Amino acid sequence: MNYDEWMKEVDKIMISIFGLAHDNLPDVLWRDKFEDGLSPHDAIDCTMEDEWADEPMADIWFGDAE
């Protein structure tokens, strides 16, 4: 999978869960995560833990939404 295909999968996952694509959310170094060999799902998970933990969508991702 090339980077563009990988980002399409990231967006597919994010849109299905949050209704937003990656470019509608705070900036992330997605290319680094791709080059580190993370799957799109794992890259989002890592981002939620490391960069977006204080964002409202983290509660949705981790199942803490009320």
C-alpha positions in Angstrom: 0.0 0.0 0.0 1.4 3.4 -0.9 1.1 6.5 1.2 -2.0 7.9 -0.7 -3.8 4.6 -0.4 -2.8 4.4 3.3 -4.2 8.0 3.9 -7.5 7.0 2.2 -7.8 4.2 4.6 -7.1 6.5 7.5 -9.8 8.9 6.3 -12.2 6.0 5.7 -11.8 4.9 9.3 -12.0 8.4 10.7 -15.0 9.4 8.7 -16.9 6.2 9.7 -16.2 6.9 13.4 -16.1 10.7 13.7 -17.7 12.0 10.5 -14.5 13.9 9.8 -11.4 13.3 7.7 -7.8 13.8 8.9 -7.6 17.3 7.4 -10.5 18.5 9.5 -8.7 17.7 12.7 -5.6 18.9 14.5 -2.4 18.4 12.5 -0.5 15.1 12.8 2.7 13.8 11.1 0.9 11.1 9.2 3.8 10.4 6.9 6.0 9.5 9.9 3.4 7.0 11.1 3.2 5.5 7.6 7.0 5.2 7.3 7.1 3.6 10.7 5.0 0.8 9.3 1.9 1.4 11.3 -1.4 0.3 9.9 -4.0 3.1 9.4 -5.9 1.9 12.5 -2.8 1.7 14.6 -1.7 5.2 13.5 -5.0 6.6 14.6 -4.8 4.8 17.9 -1.3 6.1 18.5 -2.4 9.6 17.6 -5.4 9.4 20.0 -3.1 8.3 22.8 -0.1 10.6 22.1 -1.5 13.7 20.5 -5.3 13.9 20.7 -5.9 12.5 24.2 -7.5 15.8 25.3 -9.7 16.1 22.2 -13.4 15.1 22.4 -13.0 12.4 19.8 -10.6 10.5 22.0 -13.6 9.6 24.2 -15.4 8.3 21.1 -12.3 6.3 20.0 -11.7 4.7 23.4 -15.4 4.1 24.1 -15.7 6.6 26.9 -18.4 8.7 25.3 -21.5 9.1 27.4 
